[in-house]
């Protein structure tokens, strides 16, 4: 048995986790999802939920769960899925997006050509994927007579 899914989630965002069952005959409805602890010794599975650090919502068939991050960055949350005496854990870090930077100071584009700006964009912390946040970015050109921006 194992859990697959992202290991980083932004504050206030959600990620989907999935249980890979072995034995495959394990009925997903019998799987139990829960927080088990944090690598932070001051956080217990009860404080994760009670302090609104995160919530874990299993799907109706039990094969997946949705983790919703609260409003506090925390590292080392451990999620467990279990079936009878088999368990698997998955570590998730809740992070705050602290910045965006371009890898290049400048680029040259020929008239009439395009360039994908998200290809040279870094998020900080670097555990945040541009792919995951690109639909939430707003782009603007400070001189639209020279260049326009359309979804990065």
N, C-alpha and C positions, 0 to 999 in steps of 0.2 A: 504494500500500500504506500502511496506517496501523494504529496500535494504539489500541484503545479500552479504557477501564477507569478505575477510580478513580486519583487521583493521590496519595492519602493512605491509609496503612494504620497501624493501631496496632501497637505492639510486641507480638509474639507472634501477631498475627492474619494472615489471608490475604485476598488479593483475586484476582479473576479478570481476566485480560487477554485480549482477543480481537484477532485479526488480520483486518483487512478487506483482501481481496485484490483487487488491480488490477494485472495482468489477472486476471479472475475464473477463468480456466482454470488458474491456478497451483494445483497439487495441494497441499493443506494439509500433506500428509505431507512435502513437500520444504521447508517453511518451517523456518528455523533461529532459535531463540530463545536469547538470551544476555544477560548483563550486559556492557555495553561500557565503562562508566566511571562515575565519580561527579563531580559538580561540586566535591566536596571533593578537592583535589589529592593528599591523603595516602592516598586510597583508589583502588585499581585493581580491575579486574574480578576478579582472583585473590583480593584481600583481602576482597571482598564475600562470596565463598563460603567461603574458608578461615577467616575470622574470624567466621563464623556471623552476619553482618549480615543476610543474606537468602538464600533459595534460590528458584530458578525451575524449575518443573516443567512442561514442555510436556505437553499432552494426547496421547493415543495417536494421534489423527489430525493433530496439529500445529496445528490452527486456533486453539487457546487455550493459555494457560499460567497456572499458579497461582503467585503470588508469596507466599512465606511469610516474614514479617518475623522477624528474630531478636530478641534481647533488648537491642538498642542502638538508640537514636534516631539516624537519619542522614537528612540531606536530600540531594536531588539524585542519587538512583540512576538511572542511565539503562539502560533495557532496550531491546534491539534485536531486531527480527524482520527476517529477510532472505529473499529469493528471488532466486536468480541474482545480478544486479548491482543489484537494488533493495533498499533498506533503509528502515526507519522506526524512530524512537526514541520513547520515552515516558518521561517523568520521574516518579519516585515518591519521596515523602518518607515515611520511617518516623518516626512521632511517638509520644510518650508522652502519655497522657491525664493532664493535670495538675489538672483541676478541673471541677466542675459548678456552675452558678449559675442561679438563677431571674432572669428579666428583670424581674419584678414583685416588690416587697417583700411585698405582700399582695394577696389577691383575696377577693371576697365572692361566696358561693354561696348561693342560696336553699335552704331545707330541701327535701330530696328531689331536688334537681338534681345534675348531675355537671359536672365540668370536667376537661379533658384537660391534665394538668400538663406533659406533654412538649411542648406547644405554647409554653410560656414558659420552657423549659429551654435553657440554652446550655452547650456543652462547650468546654473550653479544652485545647489550642489550638482556635480557631474552625474550623480546617480539618477537625476531626472532626465528623461529622454525627450528630445525635441519632438519626436514622433508623437508622443503622448500629449503634448501641450500645444502643438502647432495650430489646431483648430480654435484655440482660445486666444491666440495672439492677434493684436491689432497692428496694422502696418500703415505708415504714412510717409510720404516723401516731403522733405522740407522745401523742395523746389520742383513742383510737378511739371513745369515747362521743360525741364531737363530729363527727369525720370519719374515714372509712376510706379507704384507698387500695388500688386494684386495678389493678396494672400501669400506674401513672402516668396 
